[in-house]
Amino acid sequence: MRWSRLKTLIEGRFAASLHRRVQLRVTSYRHAHDGEGRGWITLDRKEIFDASTIRHYGAFSELNSALQEQGLGSTKAHRRARAQLEAEGVYTEWTFWEALEEYLDLSIVSALSSTNVLHRALAMIDRRLGQRRFRALRLRREDHSLVRQLYRARGLAEEWLREGDDEVAA
């Protein structure tokens, strides 16, 4: 799917209160090896999430090598390294793009319960998330900062949270 179409579909799901405030972006660096690039999310024009292939390649490469040394085959090590980094909220441009494409096929319930950081974060600002379900959500301290930031932005924009509210459960 072309980026412009994917961006339109995802941003079209945003709650009206955050429609222009949250934006998805990608770029490719022509002179980088294989045209690698990055994806990022902004809130009020401030970058709040970075999915940089170049920046995170080193972490992926080290983890992949360590897993191969433990006796895993290269394909299995590759998959496990990728899954582990995604669980920590570390994405490359391509895994960012894939997560966005996967999000299009998820129900709001599936997105909220997903282990994928981007799926959960986007669910916080999805127009399908209503006030009752939003108020029933309980974030944990270990939730990724992107999930917490978008939860807070949605709550404040919809006036479901007040400025001093603590949204994190113990």
C-alpha positions as CSV (number, residue, x, y, z in Angstrom):
1,M,0.0,0.0,0.0
2,R,1.3,3.5,-0.8
3,W,2.2,5.7,2.1
4,S,-0.3,8.4,1.2
5,R,-3.2,5.9,1.3
6,L,-2.0,4.2,4.5
7,K,-1.6,7.6,6.2
8,T,-5.0,8.8,5.1
9,L,-6.7,5.5,6.3
10,I,-5.0,5.6,9.7
11,E,-5.4,9.3,10.4
12,G,-9.0,9.0,9.3
13,R,-9.6,6.8,12.3
14,F,-8.4,9.5,14.7
15,A,-10.9,11.1,17.1
16,A,-12.1,14.4,15.8
17,S,-10.6,16.2,18.8
18,L,-7.1,15.0,17.7
19,H,-7.5,14.9,14.0
20,R,-4.9,17.6,13.1
21,R,-2.9,17.4,16.3
22,V,-1.5,13.9,15.8
23,Q,0.3,13.1,12.5
24,L,2.1,10.1,11.1
25,R,5.3,10.7,9.0
26,V,7.8,8.7,7.1
27,T,10.9,9.6,5.1
28,S,13.6,7.7,3.2
29,Y,17.1,8.9,2.9
30,R,18.2,8.5,-0.7
31,H,21.9,8.3,0.0
32,A,21.6,5.8,2.8
33,H,22.3,2.1,2.3
34,D,19.1,0.6,0.7
35,G,17.3,3.9,0.9
36,E,16.6,3.3,4.6
37,G,14.7,5.9,6.5
38,R,12.4,6.5,9.4
39,G,8.9,6.9,10.6
40,W,7.7,9.0,13.4
41,I,4.6,10.3,15.2
42,T,4.0,13.9,16.2
43,L,1.7,15.4,18.7
44,D,1.2,19.1,18.4
45,R,4.1,19.2,16.0
46,K,6.4,17.6,18.6
47,E,8.0,14.3,17.8
48,I,6.8,11.7,20.4
49,F,7.8,8.4,18.7
50,D,10.7,7.5,16.4
51,A,11.0,4.4,14.2
52,S,14.4,4.8,12.7
53,T,16.0,2.0,10.7
54,I,19.4,3.5,10.8
55,R,19.3,4.3,14.6
56,H,17.9,0.9,15.6
57,Y,19.8,-1.3,13.2
58,G,22.7,-1.7,15.7
59,A,20.4,-2.9,18.5
60,F,18.7,-5.4,16.2
61,S,22.0,-6.6,14.8
62,E,23.5,-7.2,18.3
63,L,20.4,-9.0,19.5
64,N,20.1,-11.1,16.4
65,S,23.8,-12.2,16.7
66,A,23.4,-13.0,20.3
67,L,20.4,-15.2,19.6
68,Q,22.2,-17.0,16.8
69,E,25.1,-17.7,19.1
70,Q,22.6,-19.3,21.5
71,G,22.0,-21.9,18.7
72,L,18.9,-20.4,17.0
73,G,18.9,-20.5,13.2
74,S,19.2,-17.2,11.4
75,T,15.5,-17.0,10.5
76,K,14.3,-17.9,14.0
77,A,16.8,-15.5,15.6
78,H,15.7,-12.7,13.2
79,R,12.1,-13.2,14.1
80,R,12.7,-13.3,17.9
81,A,15.0,-10.3,17.8
82,R,12.4,-8.3,15.9
83,A,9.6,-9.4,18.3
84,Q,11.6,-8.5,21.4
85,L,12.5,-5.1,20.1
86,E,8.9,-4.4,19.1
87,A,7.7,-5.4,22.5
88,E,10.1,-2.8,23.9
89,G,8.7,-0.2,21.5
90,V,11.8,-0.2,19.2
91,Y,10.7,-0.1,15.6
92,T,12.4,0.4,12.2
93,E,10.7,2.3,9.4
94,W,9.5,-1.0,7.9
95,T,8.2,-2.5,11.1
96,F,6.4,0.8,11.8
97,W,4.8,0.6,8.3
98,E,3.8,-3.0,8.9
99,A,2.3,-2.3,12.3
100,L,0.2,0.5,10.7
101,E,-1.0,-1.9,7.9
102,E,-1.9,-4.5,10.5
103,Y,-3.8,-1.9,12.6
104,L,-6.3,-1.4,9.7
105,D,-7.6,-5.0,10.2
106,L,-8.0,-4.8,14.0
107,S,-11.1,-4.3,16.0
108,I,-10.9,-1.7,18.7
109,V,-11.0,-4.5,21.3
110,S,-8.1,-6.3,19.6
111,A,-6.1,-3.1,19.3
112,L,-6.5,-2.3,23.0
113,S,-5.4,-5.8,24.1
114,S,-2.6,-6.1,21.6
115,T,1.0,-6.6,22.7
116,N,2.1,-4.3,19.9
117,V,2.9,-0.8,21.2
118,L,1.8,1.0,18.1
119,H,-1.5,-0.9,18.0
120,R,-2.3,0.0,21.6
121,A,-1.1,3.6,21.2
122,L,-3.3,4.2,18.1
123,A,-6.3,2.6,19.8
124,M,-6.1,5.4,22.4
125,I,-6.8,8.0,19.8
126,D,-9.1,5.9,17.6
127,R,-12.6,7.3,17.2
128,R,-14.0,3.8,17.9
129,L,-12.8,4.1,21.5
130,G,-15.8,5.6,23.3
131,Q,-15.9,7.4,26.7
132,R,-17.2,4.4,28.6
133,R,-14.4,2.1,27.4
134,F,-11.8,4.8,27.8
135,R,-12.8,5.4,31.4
136,A,-12.6,1.7,32.1
137,L,-9.0,1.5,30.8
138,R,-6.3,1.1,33.4
139,L,-2.8,1.9,32.2
140,R,0.2,0.2,34.0
141,R,3.5,1.9,34.8
142,E,5.2,-0.5,32.4
143,D,3.0,0.7,29.5
144,H,5.1,2.4,26.8
145,S,5.4,6.1,27.0
146,L,3.7,6.5,23.6
147,V,0.6,4.7,24.9
148,R,0.5,6.9,28.0
149,Q,1.0,10.1,26.0
150,L,-1.7,9.4,23.5
151,Y,-4.1,8.2,26.3
152,R,-3.5,11.5,28.1
153,A,-3.9,13.6,25.0
154,R,-7.2,11.9,24.1
155,G,-8.5,12.2,27.7
156,L,-7.6,15.9,27.9
157,A,-8.9,16.7,24.4
158,E,-12.3,15.0,25.1
159,E,-12.4,16.4,28.6
160,W,-12.5,12.8,30.0
161,L,-9.5,13.6,32.1
162,R,-8.5,16.8,34.0
163,E,-5.0,18.2,34.1
164,G,-4.1,16.8,37.5
165,D,-5.6,13.3,37.0
166,D,-3.2,10.4,37.5
167,E,-4.0,7.9,34.7
168,V,-1.6,5.2,35.8
169,A,-2.9,2.4,38.0
170,A,-0.5,1.1,40.7
